[in-house]
Amino acid sequence: MKTAGIKNDDIVLVDRRGRQFEAIVAGREPDGRRLSIRPLRPAVSYMSAGAREIIGHWRARPHVSTGRVSTRPIRAGDVVKFRVGDCTAFGTVSSKDQGTLNVTPLKRSGAPVPVAAGDIVRHYARHGRARGRAV
């Protein structure tokens, strides 16, 4: 995958030596070819990724607080940052019901959690084709 279209605050799916994990892009390495990343799972310690290791990409959509509303609706396969009590978590949208989204948290596997549209903090839209696994 080309890294030219990947910007700060986007989410990437990285495959490093067979281990797949999601990470937020923090910037570019000084050489300009690798991306600095912050993994969403605390057990992952990798802090950079190259173009060959990136197998998925979600673009960060505008914040609602900026006044710019995203024209793209939230769809299945998109990643959202949502509120859970006093905390926030990331998850993949599995389906959409009336007024709620069924979101599977990224940090743990299990059943999807219903999330109200008002609890969505940030929306990340799928960009490009997925390689490797279907998300």
Secondary structure as UniProt FT lines:
FT   TURN            4..5
FT   TURN            8..9
FT   STRAND          11..16
FT   TURN            17..18
FT   STRAND          19..28
FT   TURN            30..31
FT   STRAND          35..39
FT   TURN            42..43
FT   STRAND          48..49
FT   HELIX           51..53
FT   STRAND          54..60
FT   HELIX           64..66
FT   TURN            76..77
FT   STRAND          79..84
FT   TURN            85..86
FT   STRAND          87..96
FT   STRAND          100..105
FT   STRAND          113..116
FT   HELIX           117..119
FT   STRAND          120..126
//
